[in-house]
Amino acid sequence: MTLITNVVKGDDPERLLLLVHGLGADERDLGGLLPYLDPDGRFVTVLPRGPVAAPPGFAWYEWTGSGALDTDGFQSSLTGLDELLDEACAEHGTARERSVVGGFSQGAGVTLALALRRSDKPHPAAVLAMSPALPGLTDVIDPDWEAAKAMPVLIQHGSEDPLVAVQRSRDLARDLESHGAPVVYTEYPMAHQVALESVQQARGWLDAVRAGEQPSEPVPDDPPEGPVKAVTTATFDAEVLKSDVPVIVDFWAPWCGPCRQVSPIVEQIAVMREGAYKVVKVNIDEEPALAQQYEVQSIPMIGLFRNGRLERSSLGAKPRPQLEADLGMLVIP
């Protein structure tokens, strides 16, 4: 695979930085970060274009109609980026094992996989993962955990990300930490994006890596769960169908604007109705089987379950009194 690339060579380069864009962008997208990431020009930065058309830009892999990752496309992009890394290091006279790889969203996911998969080639020195979109490392590669112990990883994510659940990055960071990788994990109050504060942190982290350090910080605990508990296919039976009290289930997705509008109302109901009702939520992107089982075709859908069955439902973002009326609840002023 031959990838179209944009190359930005610093004034005094000593290493190569492979910086990979996310879904719908192109090889120019992350170039605007370089004045902040590499103001001293210590890197030759290679910015490749994804091979898959995803208007208005490109992507590194697709999702199948059933919502599964296109593993063939993912592996093809891994091979293409691996070859590009070799070619760029040879062209610019830099060592592959001193390279830093990373990117945003899909780009962060594929470069994490590139760096951590088992290979006869030298592993990169470090990985910069900004809001990584990755279903799970072991779902796409066989990680080289021994190599990971000497590979610093910086993971950054927005706590308000509507596209890639922040919990995925929390879990990824803990997975790396449990295998001895030097990982730094930070959340920022942002959506699916890059903030000035996150770029400033990334610059300091890159400076430390260039100095031969392996930055590492304990991964922080998850913030306390709110009044609405997340349930999965594995826990739905116990939490909902076998509940002794009626259960209100909020079927939602991170990308859904009306879902975010109704979420505070659902939380309010959970607080006001504590003891009389249980209130939970189901992310239909992560639990498509539940969405299919209960014929969730439009969201937000708020369902009332009683005695193991879906009794009533309400569609769309509505004021609390109307939502409670739809669900057959005695409306509380």
Phi, psi and omega in degrees: 000127177258120183259136173289133183225156170243131183243129176241116184258122179291170182291328183222064188287141178231346181216170175253139176241115176264114187239118194244129185285171179261189183298131175081007179248193179211191188291349179267347194300311186270358179299331180293345179278342189299322177301337180263322180284322186224061184294338181267001176066043182270356183237150158267114185260124179252123183241100183271160177259135178298151184275353185252128177293129178214075186314135012274010182221228187221171181219170180258342176196167179242172173248141181287171180299334179274002179090007179269155178292136173284092186294327178296316178295321178299313181294324177297318178294322176302314180297317179298318179290324177298314178295320179298320179299316177299312184296318182292320178296319179294319182294322186257004175068036178246158182271132180302320183289352176257000182287152172246132179241153179173187180168197184238135174058242177304320180298322177293322180294313183290327180284329172299314179296319179300316184288325190261350182285155178294136183201153174281348181273159176298140176283151173299165183284328187197165182227130175252109186246104180261114181048057187295135173257105184207125182294336182156132184305312185287350175283339186238340181216167168260100187294143174267088187292333178292317177294327182298335182294341180246016185239101178298139179230128173252120178245127178236144180207151176274130180291344180247025182294117180273353186254315179240116185302130181298333180298331179297318180288325176299314180294321178298315180298320180291325177298313178297317180299320182294338179261010173087011179286140175285099187243143170238125180239130181221138173252149178231149179285072182218169178272216179274082188198182174245133179250159180303319181296322180290324178291321178298318176297318180298322178296314179298322178294317178298320177299319179293320178296317179298329180279002178090008181275164175234081184303136181209135176221145177302134178291125184292157176294155174297146174297156182302139178290140180288190184288347180251112184278137175281133176239155182238178176303323183290330184254355186299318183300311183288319186280330187245300189291329181257014180291143178282343179240159177301148183237129173263124183245123178263106175274120189214178173209150184299331183276355188273111179299310178301331177297318179293330179290321184274344184305313179298330179289319177297319177296321178297317178298319180300319180288315184289331186255013182305131181098320180271327180225150168258140181235125182225173179223152179231120174279109187290339176293323181270341182231063183296333180296320178292320178299320180290319182299322183256018172052048178278102182254347178215140180231155001288141170241122179253118183249147174253117178255134178217132179054039173083010179220156177284115186265316181212164178210161178223132181254141174088169179276119183227158173299156184304313181301321180289321178297314179295323178295318178302325183272002178075024180266149173293117186289128177265128182300000000 
